[in-house]
Amino acid sequence: MKNGAFVIFRKEMARFLGDKRLFFTTVILPGLMIFVMYNIMGTSLSDMVKDATDKEYDTYVVNMSSVAAETIETSGFSVHEIAVGESDSVTEKLKSKEADLLVVFPEDFDSVLANYSGKSEDVPAVEVYYNSANMSSSAAYSKITLVLDRVEQSVSNVFDINPDTENNVYDLATDEDTTGTMFASILPVLLLILIYSSCMAVAPESIAGEKERGTFAAMLLTPVPRGQIALGKVLALSLMALMGGISSCVGTILSMPALMGDTSEGSSGMSMSLTGYSAADYAGLIIIILSTVILFITIISVLSAYAKTVKEAATLVLPVMLIVMFAGFSSMYSSEAKAEIYWYLIPVLNSVQSLIGIFSRSADMLHIAVTVCMNIIVSALGMLLLRHMFNSEKIMFAR
């Protein structure tokens, strides 16, 4: 028994160590991928913190206080002093994310501080308006409250900041903005993982599975050109994965209000609104999902054609899954799509950015078009590679 166990052990270890691809994908690749991903994520987070620290927030101030002016202006705020009558136009800028803050001091703020009687009814109130659906505005609001708290402590705690906390009239984000921000942060990563999982469920078995069972050889001996075999498989697999992807997309979107705790009609939780998305948004969403599915299926088909068994194919597609997850998680760092066109030239990452744009209601049709074109181009190149692999006896009949 002991000798038999040792023989089996030695045989399995010899097979494992003798297969360079299996050894690399099993031992080297996971640690390498984690090292690269964590370093990229750490660098990205550091850059985000640095950008937030160095940014000058676009701030409009009514009745600027001489007591607070120096502290505010030296704390990273680009201050624009305006009259009371201009407040409405600034609030519109806040809603459209063209400004970060509106700070309103009482007209007699400095004189009240100088003559404060100690009575609570004489305490002046500073109002700070912001948009929580805008990451920059939300960060500016957090910073200005700390700055004003510091000013308050320097003058013996004699004024309040945003006294009407019960109604929270100072947050100018609409329910649609809040929903869009939440969707843009969460849904891209969920959709990409679900779509890729659907592709993984069908592609390796269809190609590597048939190679392993020996049925692929019979198919290749038919008079059908191998390029057409590759195309037919990719299209069929894409359709199957697309059905799973659309089902996951619909289920995820419909479950979001319940998941986040909708506040409609007496419930407690976050208020969410599914209104405001146009037919163009839904069309763009479907087109992006379709092009992404074709891209994923093509990549997994190439890896499955290279693999000898379904198990090896599953191992080979795992690193791509990690890349997809990393690209999807980038949506959690920013709820606003990138404006630079080069983001939409990078496969997978371009789908994430386009999804962010759609869910945040700021989609650019040019960005969507570039994303779809790049996904199709990369998929076409993958199809050419797959056809070449189908024509290779060494690859398709490897044992």
C-alpha positions in Angstrom: 0.0 0.0 0.0 2.7 2.4 1.0 4.8 1.6 -2.2 1.7 2.0 -4.3 0.8 5.3 -2.8 4.4 6.5 -3.4 4.3 5.4 -7.0 1.1 7.3 -7.5 2.5 10.3 -5.7 5.7 10.2 -7.8 3.7 9.8 -11.1 1.4 12.7 -10.3 4.3 15.0 -9.3 6.3 14.0 -12.4 3.3 14.9 -14.6 2.8 18.1 -12.7 6.4 19.2 -12.7 6.9 18.0 -16.3 4.0 20.1 -17.6 5.5 23.6 -17.7 2.2 25.3 -18.6 0.3 23.6 -15.7 3.1 24.4 -13.3 3.2 28.0 -14.4 -0.6 28.6 -14.3 -0.9 26.7 -11.0 2.1 27.9 -9.0 3.6 31.0 -10.5 0.7 32.9 -12.1 -1.6 33.3 -9.1 1.0 34.9 -6.9 2.3 37.0 -9.8 -1.3 38.2 -10.6 -2.0 39.1 -7.0 1.3 41.0 -6.7 0.6 43.0 -9.9 -3.0 43.7 -9.0 -2.3 44.8 -5.4 0.5 47.1 -6.6 -1.7 48.7 -9.2 -4.6 49.1 -6.7 -2.2 50.6 -4.1 -0.8 53.0 -6.6 -4.3 53.9 -7.8 -5.5 54.6 -4.3 -2.4 56.7 -3.5 -3.0 58.7 -6.6 -6.7 59.2 -5.7 -5.8 60.4 -2.2 -3.1 62.8 -3.6 -5.6 64.2 -6.2 -8.2 64.8 -3.5 -5.7 66.5 -1.3 -4.2 68.7 -4.0 -7.5 69.7 -5.6 -8.8 73.2 -5.3 -12.6 73.1 -4.8 -14.7 75.5 -6.8 -16.5 77.3 -4.0 -19.0 80.2 -4.1 -19.5 82.3 -1.0 -22.3 84.7 -0.1 -21.4 87.4 2.5 -17.9 86.2 3.1 -16.9 86.5 6.7 -13.6 88.3 7.4 -13.1 86.0 10.4 -13.3 82.9 8.2 -12.0 84.2 4.9 -8.2 83.6 5.4 -8.7 80.1 6.8 -11.0 79.1 3.9 -8.9 80.6 1.1 -5.7 78.9 2.5 -7.3 75.4 2.9 -7.6 74.4 -0.8 -10.8 76.3 -1.8 -11.0 78.4 -5.0 -13.4 81.1 -3.6 -15.8 83.2 -5.7 -17.6 85.8 -3.7 -21.2 86.4 -5.1 -24.3 88.4 -4.2 -27.3 86.9 -2.6 -29.3 87.1 -5.8 -26.8 84.8 -7.6 -27.3 81.9 -5.3 -30.0 80.3 -7.5 -27.6 80.1 -10.5 -24.9 78.5 -8.3 -27.3 75.9 -7.0 -28.0 74.9 -10.6 -24.3 74.6 -11.1 -24.1 72.3 -8.1 -26.9 70.1 -9.5 -25.2 69.9 -12.9 -21.8 69.2 -11.1 -20.2 72.4 -12.5 -19.4 73.7 -9.0 -18.5 72.1 -5.7 -19.9 74.2 -2.9 -22.1 77.1 -2.0 -21.4 78.7 1.4 -23.9 81.2 2.7 -22.9 83.4 5.7 -25.6 85.6 7.4 -25.3 89.2 6.4 -24.3 90.4 9.8 -22.2 87.3 10.7 -19.1 89.2 11.8 -21.0 91.7 14.0 -23.0 88.9 15.7 -19.8 87.1 16.5 -18.3 90.3 17.9 -21.3 91.1 20.1 -22.4 87.5 21.0 -24.5 87.6 24.1 -24.2 84.0 25.1 -27.9 83.2 24.3 -28.6 80.2 22.0 -31.1 82.1 19.9 -28.4 84.6 19.0 -26.2 81.9 17.4 -25.7 82.6 13.7 -26.0 79.7 11.2 -23.7 79.1 8.2 -25.4 77.2 5.3 -23.3 74.9 3.1 -24.9 73.5 -0.1 -23.4 70.6 -1.9 -24.2 67.6 -4.2 -23.5 64.2 -2.6 -23.8 62.6 -6.0 -20.6 64.5 -7.1 -17.5 63.0 -5.5 -15.7 66.3 -5.6 -18.6 68.2 -4.0 -19.0 65.6 -1.3 -15.3 65.7 -0.5 -15.4 69.5 -0.5 -18.3 69.5 1.9 -16.5 67.2 4.3 -13.4 69.5 4.2 -15.3 72.8 4.6 -17.1 71.5 7.7 -13.8 70.7 9.3 -12.4 74.2 8.3 -15.5 75.9 9.7 -15.3 73.8 12.9 -11.8 75.1 13.3 -12.9 78.7 12.7 -15.7 78.1 15.2 -13.4 76.9 17.9 -11.1 79.9 17.3 -14.0 82.2 18.2 -15.4 80.3 21.2 -18.1 78.1 19.5 -20.6 80.8 18.7 -22.1 79.7 15.4 -23.8 76.6 13.8 -23.2 74.9 10.5 -26.3 73.7 8.6 -28.8 73.9 11.5 -31.7 72.2 9.6 -30.2 68.7 9.8 -33.6 67.0 10.0 -34.7 67.9 6.4 -31.1 68.1 5.0 -32.1 70.8 2.5 -28.4 71.5 1.8 -27.7 68.3 -0.2 -28.9 69.2 -3.7 -28.5 65.7 -5.2 -31.8 64.4 -6.6 -33.0 60.8 -6.2 -32.0 60.2 -9.8 -28.4 61.5 -9.1 -28.1 59.3 -6.0 -29.3 56.3 -7.8 -27.0 56.9 -10.7 -24.0 57.3 -8.4 -24.9 54.1 -6.6 -25.4 52.2 -9.8 -22.2 53.5 -11.4 -20.2 52.4 -8.4 -21.7 48.9 -8.0 -23.2 47.6 -11.2 -20.2 47.7 -13.6 -18.2 45.2 -11.4 -21.2 43.0 -10.8 -22.2 42.9 -14.5 -18.7 42.2 -15.7 -18.2 39.3 -13.2 -21.7 37.9 -14.0 -21.1 38.2 -17.8 -17.6 36.6 -17.5 -19.0 33.8 -15.3 -21.6 33.1 -18.0 -18.9 32.9 -20.7 -16.8 30.6 -18.5 -19.8 28.3 -18.0 -20.2 27.6 -21.7 -16.9 28.1 -23.6 -14.3 25.7 -22.0 -16.6 22.7 -22.2 -17.5 23.5 -25.9 -14.0 23.6 -27.1 -11.6 22.0 -24.6 -14.2 19.5 -23.6 -14.6 18.3 -27.2 -10.9 18.1 -27.6 -10.6 16.0 -24.4 -13.4 13.6 -25.5 -11.9 13.4 -29.0 -15.1 14.6 -30.8 -13.4 17.8 -32.0 -11.2 15.7 -34.4 -14.3 14.4 -36.2 -15.7 18.0 -36.6 -12.4 19.2 -38.1 -12.4 16.4 -40.7 -15.7 17.6 -42.1 -15.6 19.8 -45.4 -16.7 22.9 -43.4 -13.8 25.4 -43.4 -12.2 25.7 -39.9 -12.6 29.4 -39.9 -16.4 28.9 -40.2 -16.2 26.3 -37.4 -14.5 28.9 -35.2 -17.0 31.6 -36.1 -20.0 29.3 -35.6 -18.8 28.3 -32.2 -18.0 31.9 -31.1 -21.4 33.1 -32.2 -23.3 30.2 -30.6 -21.4 30.6 -27.3 -21.9 34.4 -27.4 -25.6 34.0 -27.8 -25.8 31.6 -24.8 -23.6 33.8 -22.7 -25.5 36.9 -23.7 -28.8 35.4 -22.5 -27.2 34.7 -19.2 -25.6 38.2 -19.1 -28.9 40.0 -19.9 -30.7 37.9 -17.3 -28.1 38.8 -14.7 -28.3 42.5 -15.7 -32.1 42.7 -15.4 -32.1 40.8 -12.1 -29.3 43.0 -10.6 -31.0 46.3 -11.7 -34.4 45.2 -10.4 -33.0 44.0 -7.1 -31.0 47.2 -6.4 -33.8 49.2 -4.7 -34.6 46.3 -2.3 -30.9 45.6 -1.8 -30.1 49.2 -0.9 -33.3 49.8 1.1 -35.7 52.0 -0.9 -37.4 54.7 1.2 -40.5 55.0 -0.8 -43.8 55.1 1.1 -42.6 54.9 4.7 -39.7 52.5 4.4 -36.4 53.3 5.9 -33.2 53.3 3.9 -31.7 55.0 0.8 -34.0 56.6 -1.6 -33.5 55.3 -5.1 -35.2 56.1 -8.4 -35.1 54.0 -11.6 -36.6 56.8 -13.6 -34.5 59.1 -15.8 -32.9 56.5 -18.1 -33.7 57.0 -21.7 -34.2 54.5 -24.5 -30.7 55.4 -25.8 -29.3 54.5 -22.4 -30.9 51.1 -22.5 -29.8 50.6 -26.1 -26.2 51.6 -25.2 -26.3 49.2 -22.3 -27.3 46.2 -24.5 -24.8 47.0 -27.2 -21.9 47.3 -24.7 -23.0 44.0 -23.0 -23.2 42.3 -26.4 -19.7 43.5 -27.5 -18.2 42.6 -24.1 -19.8 39.1 -24.3 -18.3 38.5 -27.7 -14.9 39.8 -26.5 -15.0 37.5 -23.4 -16.1 34.5 -25.4 -13.4 35.0 -28.0 -10.7 35.2 -25.3 -11.9 32.2 -23.5 -12.3 30.2 -26.8 -8.7 30.9 -27.7 -7.5 29.8 -24.2 -9.7 26.7 -24.4 -8.4 25.8 -27.8 -4.9 26.0 -26.4 -5.7 23.8 -23.4 -5.6 20.1 -23.6 -8.4 19.5 -21.0 -11.4 21.3 -19.5 -9.5 21.5 -16.2 -6.5 23.2 -17.9 -8.8 25.6 -19.7 -10.5 26.5 -16.4 -7.0 27.2 -15.0 -6.0 29.3 -18.0 -9.1 31.5 -17.9 -8.8 32.3 -14.2 -6.1 35.1 -14.6 -8.4 36.8 -17.1 -11.2 36.6 -14.5 -8.8 38.5 -12.1 -8.2 41.1 -14.7 -11.9 41.5 -15.3 -12.5 41.9 -11.5 -9.8 44.4 -11.2 -11.1 46.5 -14.1 -14.6 46.3 -12.6 -13.5 47.3 -9.2 -12.1 50.5 -10.7 -15.7 51.8 -10.9 -15.9 51.9 -7.1 -13.1 54.4 -7.0 -15.0 56.9 -9.1 -18.7 57.2 -10.0 -17.9 59.5 -13.0 -16.8 58.2 -16.4 -13.4 59.3 -17.7 -13.5 62.1 -20.3 -10.2 61.2 -22.0 -10.7 59.0 -25.2 -7.8 56.7 -24.5 -9.7 55.0 -21.6 -12.1 53.7 -24.2 -9.3 52.1 -26.3 -8.4 49.6 -23.6 -10.5 46.4 -23.8 -12.5 45.5 -20.7 -11.7 48.8 -19.0 -13.5 50.7 -21.8 -16.7 48.6 -21.1 -16.4 49.6 -17.4 -16.1 53.3 -18.2 -19.0 53.2 -20.7 -21.2 51.4 -18.1 -20.3 54.1 -15.5 -21.3 56.8 -18.0 -24.7 55.1 -18.7 -25.6 54.4 -15.1 -24.5 57.9 -14.0 -26.6 59.4 -16.8 -23.6 61.1 -18.4 -23.0 58.7 -21.3 -21.1 60.1 -24.3 -22.1 58.4 -27.6 -18.6 58.8 -29.0 -17.2 56.9 -26.0 -19.7 54.1 -26.4 -19.0 53.9 -30.2 -15.3 53.7 -29.6 -15.8 51.0 -26.9 -17.9 48.8 -29.1 -15.5 49.3 -32.1 -12.5 48.3 -30.0 -14.2 45.3 -28.5 -15.2 44.1 -32.0 -11.7 44.8 -33.4 -10.1 42.8 -30.6 -12.7 40.0 -31.0 -12.0 39.9 -34.8 -8.2 39.5 -34.1 -9.0 36.8 -31.6 -11.2 35.0 -34.3 -8.2 35.1 -36.7 -6.0 33.6 -34.0 -8.6 31.0 -33.2 -8.9 30.0 -36.9 -5.1 29.7 -37.0 -5.2 27.4 -34.0 -8.0 25.3 -35.5 -5.7 24.8 -38.6 -2.8 23.7 -36.4 -2.7 19.9 -36.0 -0.1 20.3 -33.2 -2.6 22.4 -31.1 -5.9 20.7 -31.9 -4.6 17.1 -31.5 -2.2 17.6 -28.6 -2.3 15.0 -25.9 
